[in-house]
Amino acid sequence: MTPGSSLTAGNSRVKDTRKLSRRSDRSERRLFLADGPKAVEGALSRPGCVVEVFATPAATDQHADLVAAAPVWTLVDERALASLSDSVSPAGVVAVCRFLDRPLEHLLDPALRLVALCADVRDPGNAGTVIRSADAAGADLVVMAGSSVDPYNPKTVRASVGSLFHLPLAVEPDATAAVRAAKAAGLVVLAADGGGDVDLYEAGDLLTQPTAWLFGNEAWGLPDDLAALADHRVAIPIHGRAESLNLSTAAALCLYASATAQRAR
């Protein structure tokens, strides 16, 4: 822990760290902020991920386990901490973390069984929830492809509730290249598509194969040219009057359907 009085919002270190709220600064420095005890706990579980933790004195008293695990623990006052957090009610602890993603070609191998491939997913809350669902379903990899939201966006990190630190992550600007790479690695690519010709609950043995689920944009789904690259288009049946399912809900259902089928073999 750094000794001395708490740093204020005007401190140069705090001001420099606050710049990581901007994507351009995150990308240039390959650093991001993890806000809240769950996120910090997840970050500290990943060797070499955390650079420094900023915390209020009150949060420091509450989280002795995090203090013990942190490489550097720096006390800041309430205003300084609030300036580093985008939460309405900051929990008093924020970690500066190194980027986690690796090139997709380094992560694709024959041992993969279940992959979540997000193409042009723009909402940070949805993206974080997909990562959380993938983690819960036991997926091996998450790919943020195309013009998807920055996985290090504070809202994405918070919505993942620590799961961002549990899974291998790739960022691939070319969604088409990501799908082709998944197929070349031996994965069956299933596009989650409301107009698909395969019913998720009638897919049978299709779900037992090593699979990359392809999820599209919240508003317009998957473009036809990208969906056409998939091996199958799979629809989740709508039994009520809802027009569709939220992306993260649909992703959870698809990932769990595959996880259940694969474990039942």
Secondary structure, DSSP 8 states (H G I E B T S, - for coil): ---SS-B-TTSHHHHHHHGGGSHHHHHHHTEEEEESHHHHHHHHTSTT-EEEEEE-HHHHHH-HHHHHH-S-EEEB-HHHHHHH--SSS--SEEEEEE-----HHHH--TT--EEEEEES---HHHHHHHHHHHHHTT-SEEEEETT---TTSHHHHHHTTTGGGTS-EEEES-HHHHHHHHHHTT-EEEEE-TT-SEEGGG-GGGGGS-EEEEE-BTTTB--HHHHTTSSEEEE----SS-S---HHHHHHHHHHHHHHHHHT-
